[in-house]
Amino acid sequence: MRTERRLKNTVPFKKFLAWYLKWLGIVSGCIVAILTIDLMVLLYVGEANNQHTKKVNLMREDKYIEPDFQDTWKTKKSR
């Protein structure tokens, strides 16, 4: 009697395994997505830092020429 009652209240193993694998896939997918986003942010910030360092080094060596975009304002393109 006790065995029958206990077996009725348990979750079937195949259903539990399917549910577990589904949620394991969802959680691992989210973790991979978050790590990928973190990596992309780190690469972007690192490249910005590298470009800024190059610019500062050129300024220290007096080799930096600041671009002047005002020369191209209000000019018509020749076709």
MARKE-774655 format. One record per residue (C-alpha): x, y, z. Coordinates in steps of 0.25 Angstrom, whole numbers, padded with zeros to 4 digits, always signed. Example, Ala and Ser with C-alpha at 12.3 -4.5 7.8 and 13.67 -1.06 7.14 Angstrom:
// MARKE-774655
+0049-0018+0031;+0055-0004+0029;
END
This chain:
// MARKE-774655
+0000+0000+0000;+0011+0010+0004;+0019+0006-0009;+0007+0009-0018;+0004+0022-0012;+0019+0026-0012;+0020+0022-0027;+0008+0030-0031;+0013+0043-0025;+0027+0042-0032;+0030+0049-0045;+0033+0040-0056;+0048+0040-0059;+0046+0042-0074;+0038+0055-0072;+0047+0060-0062;+0059+0057-0071;+0053+0064-0083;+0049+0076-0074;+0063+0076-0068;+0071+0076-0081;+0062+0087-0087;+0065+0096-0076;+0079+0092-0076;+0080+0096-0090;+0073+0110-0088;+0082+0113-0076;+0094+0109-0083;+0090+0117-0096;+0088+0130-0087;+0101+0128-0081;+0108+0127-0094;+0101+0139-0099;+0105+0147-0087;+0119+0143-0088;+0119+0147-0103;+0114+0160-0100;+0124+0163-0090;+0135+0158-0099;+0130+0168-0110;+0130+0180-0100;+0144+0177-0096;+0149+0176-0110;+0142+0189-0113;+0147+0196-0101;+0161+0191-0103;+0161+0196-0118;+0156+0210-0113;+0167+0210-0103;+0178+0206-0113;+0173+0217-0123;+0173+0227-0112;+0187+0223-0107;+0192+0224-0122;+0186+0238-0123;+0192+0243-0109;+0206+0237-0113;+0205+0245-0127;+0202+0258-0119;+0213+0256-0110;+0223+0255-0122;+0216+0267-0128;+0213+0258-0140;+0197+0259-0139;+0190+0267-0149;+0175+0269-0144;+0166+0267-0156;+0158+0280-0160;+0145+0276-0166;+0140+0291-0167;+0147+0291-0181;+0137+0282-0186;+0125+0289-0181;+0116+0296-0190;+0123+0291-0203;+0116+0285-0214;+0121+0272-0220;+0126+0272-0234;+0119+0262-0242;
END
